[in-house]
Amino acid sequence: MFPRPIAQRSRNARILYQVALPISLVLWLLPLLGVALTSVRPSSDLAAGNYFGMPSRIAFSNYYDVFANSPIAQYILNSFKVTIPTVIGAVALSCMTGFALGIYRFRSNLLIFFMFVAGNFVPFQILMVPVRDLTLSMGVYNTTAGLALFHIAFQTGFCTLFMRNFIRALPRELIEAARVEGVAEWRIFWYIVLPLMRPAIAALSVLVFTFIWNDYFWATVLTTGASTQPVTAGLYSLNGQWVAAWHLVSAGSIIAALPPVAMFFLMQKHFIAGLTLGAVK
């Protein structure tokens, strides 16, 4: 059922792995290295056609110019206004729906679970016009609140799938013992199940934070101005009208990537525990 460890494979498979791994790592890191170099590349290098070589000098002033000549601070603030409520809302709702679908047995359980999961398989391009019209009719178009509400609704399905499967793997004897003692259902959820879900909550929070922070499509569909656009959509404004300012776009991209990277490293221990808990019997 599970793949064999590479140490137990044949000699040819181990050699192929040892050759393919560094090649794959270099191919993955090259674009990141290119963005990092371009972020400190002076504009004169780009004007001279030096896009891929080493910079003639290190221009850390690009990072200052990003903040001085663009509203990137507002874009980053908008991203936090959208991402943090989405993480809290989607994870909180999925904890409750996952508990209901994972613990209780009722006739429509699988149907409701399927409805939560099915939304993740709908191509998001199909939803572009209906969602835009819905936000317009609700009066939340071009607002961070409207974008956050949409993300909460859309991410709750994926989070419910994650939480429901996690809760079903918990020892059911704990819940049955609490019921025998006459503990109310909401107390079982709050004092027994929820503490056991902390690794899953941490892992899911990191995933949702990264998904929403890096979202570009819905940020451009549901917001239009600097006062509401997240940083992913706002980076486009760093380009000049006639000339692409790739050094500023790269510097802005590095800045925009810092919060999710910091979130992962801060929650790394809980993130890995949440993903691997229950993987080994």
C-alpha positions in Angstrom: 0.0 0.0 0.0 2.8 2.4 0.9 5.9 2.9 -1.3 9.1 1.2 -0.2 11.8 3.4 1.3 14.5 4.2 -1.3 17.1 2.4 0.9 15.3 -0.8 0.2 15.1 -0.4 -3.6 17.5 -1.8 -6.1 20.9 -0.4 -6.7 19.8 1.2 -10.1 16.8 2.8 -8.4 19.1 4.3 -5.7 21.5 5.7 -8.3 18.7 7.2 -10.3 17.3 8.8 -7.1 20.7 10.2 -6.2 21.1 11.7 -9.6 17.6 13.0 -10.1 17.3 14.6 -6.6 20.0 17.3 -7.0 18.9 18.0 -10.6 15.3 18.5 -9.5 16.4 20.7 -6.6 18.5 22.9 -8.9 15.6 23.2 -11.4 13.3 24.2 -8.5 15.7 26.7 -7.0 16.8 28.4 -10.3 13.7 30.6 -10.7 13.8 31.6 -7.0 17.5 32.4 -7.4 16.7 34.4 -10.5 14.1 36.5 -8.7 16.4 37.1 -5.8 19.2 38.3 -8.1 16.9 40.5 -10.1 15.6 42.1 -6.8 19.0 43.5 -6.2 19.8 44.2 -9.9 20.1 47.9 -10.8 17.8 49.2 -13.5 20.8 50.0 -15.7 21.5 46.3 -16.0 18.0 45.6 -17.3 18.3 48.5 -19.7 21.6 46.9 -21.0 19.9 43.5 -21.4 21.6 41.9 -18.4 18.5 39.8 -17.3 20.2 36.6 -16.3 23.8 37.4 -15.6 25.3 38.5 -12.3 24.3 42.1 -11.3 27.0 44.7 -12.0 26.4 46.0 -8.4 24.1 45.1 -5.5 21.2 47.5 -5.4 19.4 47.1 -2.1 17.8 50.4 -2.9 15.2 48.5 -4.9 13.5 47.4 -1.7 13.4 51.0 -0.5 12.0 52.1 -3.9 9.2 49.5 -3.7 7.9 51.1 -0.4 8.7 54.7 -1.5 7.2 54.6 -5.0 4.3 52.2 -4.6 1.5 51.5 -2.0 2.9 48.0 -1.3 2.5 48.6 2.5 -1.2 49.0 1.8 -1.3 45.9 -0.4 0.4 43.8 2.4 -2.1 45.2 4.9 -5.0 44.3 2.6 -3.6 40.7 2.3 -3.6 40.4 6.1 -7.1 41.8 6.2 -8.2 39.0 3.8 -6.0 36.1 4.9 -6.3 36.2 8.7 -10.2 36.3 8.8 -10.3 33.6 6.2 -8.0 31.3 8.2 -10.0 31.9 11.4 -13.4 31.5 9.7 -12.6 28.5 7.5 -10.8 26.6 10.2 -13.4 27.3 12.9 -16.3 26.3 10.6 -14.5 23.1 9.5 -13.8 22.1 13.1 -17.5 22.2 13.8 -18.6 20.6 10.5 -15.8 18.0 10.7 -17.0 17.1 14.2 -20.6 16.7 13.1 -19.8 14.7 10.0 -17.1 12.6 11.7 -18.8 11.7 14.9 -22.5 11.5 14.2 -24.2 8.9 12.1 -27.3 10.1 10.3 -28.9 9.3 6.9 -27.6 12.4 4.9 -24.1 12.3 6.4 -22.3 11.2 3.2 -24.5 13.4 1.0 -23.7 16.5 3.0 -20.0 15.5 3.1 -20.1 15.1 -0.7 -21.6 18.6 -1.1 -18.7 20.1 0.9 -16.1 18.2 -1.1 -17.7 18.7 -4.5 -17.1 22.4 -4.5 -13.4 21.8 -4.7 -13.7 20.0 -8.0 -15.6 22.9 -9.8 -13.2 24.9 -12.0 -12.9 28.3 -10.4 -13.1 30.0 -13.9 -16.7 28.9 -14.1 -17.5 30.7 -10.9 -15.9 34.0 -11.9 -19.0 35.8 -13.3 -21.6 34.4 -10.8 -19.4 35.3 -7.8 -18.7 38.7 -9.2 -22.4 39.3 -9.7 -23.2 38.0 -6.2 -20.7 40.3 -4.6 -22.1 43.3 -6.5 -25.7 42.4 -5.5 -24.6 42.1 -1.8 -22.7 45.4 -2.0 -19.3 43.8 -1.0 -17.6 44.0 -4.4 -14.2 45.7 -4.2 -13.9 45.2 -0.5 -11.6 43.1 1.6 -14.6 41.8 3.6 -16.2 40.5 0.4 -13.0 38.8 -0.7 -12.6 37.3 2.8 -16.2 36.0 2.8 -15.8 34.4 -0.5 -12.6 32.6 0.5 -14.1 31.4 3.8 -17.0 29.9 1.8 -14.7 28.3 -0.8 -12.1 27.0 1.6 -14.5 25.5 4.2 -15.1 22.6 1.9 -11.5 21.6 1.7 -11.0 22.2 5.4 -14.0 20.1 6.2 -12.6 17.2 4.2 -9.3 17.5 6.2 -10.9 17.8 9.6 -13.6 15.2 9.1 -11.0 12.5 8.2 -8.8 13.6 11.1 -11.6 13.4 13.6 -12.7 10.0 12.4 -9.2 8.7 13.2 -9.4 9.8 16.8 -10.2 7.2 19.5 -14.0 6.9 19.6 -13.7 5.4 23.1 -13.0 8.8 24.6 -16.2 10.2 23.2 -18.3 7.2 24.3 -16.8 7.4 27.8 -17.7 11.1 28.1 -21.3 10.3 26.9 -21.6 7.6 29.5 -20.6 10.2 32.2 -23.3 12.5 30.9 -21.1 15.1 29.4 -23.0 17.4 27.0 -22.1 17.2 23.3 -20.7 20.7 23.1 -18.5 20.0 26.1 -17.2 16.9 24.4 -16.3 19.0 21.3 -14.7 21.8 23.3 -12.9 19.9 26.0 -12.1 16.5 24.4 -12.1 16.7 20.6 -10.8 20.2 20.1 -7.6 19.8 22.1 -6.8 16.7 20.2 -7.2 18.6 16.9 -4.5 21.1 17.6 -1.9 19.5 15.2 -4.5 19.4 12.5 -5.6 23.0 13.2 -2.0 24.2 13.0 -1.4 22.3 9.7 -4.6 23.5 8.1 -4.0 27.1 9.2 -0.6 27.1 7.5 -2.1 25.6 4.3 -5.0 28.0 4.1 -2.8 31.0 5.0 -0.5 30.1 2.1 -3.4 29.4 -0.3 -5.1 32.7 0.4 -2.0 34.9 0.6 -0.8 33.6 -2.8 -4.2 33.9 -4.5 -4.0 36.0 -7.6 -7.1 35.1 -9.6 -9.8 36.1 -7.1 -7.8 39.1 -6.0 -8.0 40.5 -9.5 -11.7 39.5 -10.0 -13.2 40.9 -6.8 -11.0 43.9 -6.1 -9.9 46.8 -8.4 -8.1 49.5 -6.4 -5.1 50.0 -4.2 -7.3 50.4 -1.1 -8.6 46.8 -1.4 -6.2 44.8 -3.6 -4.0 42.2 -1.9 -0.3 42.2 -2.5 -0.4 39.5 -5.2 -2.6 41.7 -7.4 -0.9 44.9 -6.3 2.5 43.8 -7.6 1.4 44.4 -11.1 1.3 48.2 -10.3 5.1 48.1 -9.8 5.5 47.8 -13.5 6.1 51.1 -15.4 3.7 52.3 -18.0 6.1 51.7 -20.9 8.9 49.7 -19.4 8.6 46.6 -17.2 10.4 47.4 -13.9 11.3 43.8 -13.2 13.8 44.8 -10.5 11.0 46.4 -8.5 8.6 43.5 -9.2 11.2 41.0 -8.0 11.9 43.0 -4.9 8.1 43.3 -4.2 7.7 39.5 -4.8 10.5 38.7 -2.2 8.7 41.0 0.3 5.3 39.4 -0.4 6.7 35.9 0.1 8.1 36.6 3.6 4.8 36.2 5.6 3.9 32.7 4.4 7.5 31.6 4.7 7.7 32.9 8.3 4.3 31.3 9.1 5.6 27.9 7.9 8.8 28.1 10.0 6.9 29.3 13.1 4.4 26.5 12.8 6.7 23.9 11.3 6.7 21.5 14.2 2.9 21.5 14.4 2.5 21.5 10.7 4.5 18.3 10.2 2.8 16.6 13.2 -0.6 17.5 11.8 0.1 16.1 8.3 1.7 12.9 9.6 -0.5 12.1 12.5 -2.4 8.9 11.7 -0.2 8.1 8.7 1.6 5.3 10.5 -0.3 2.6 12.3 
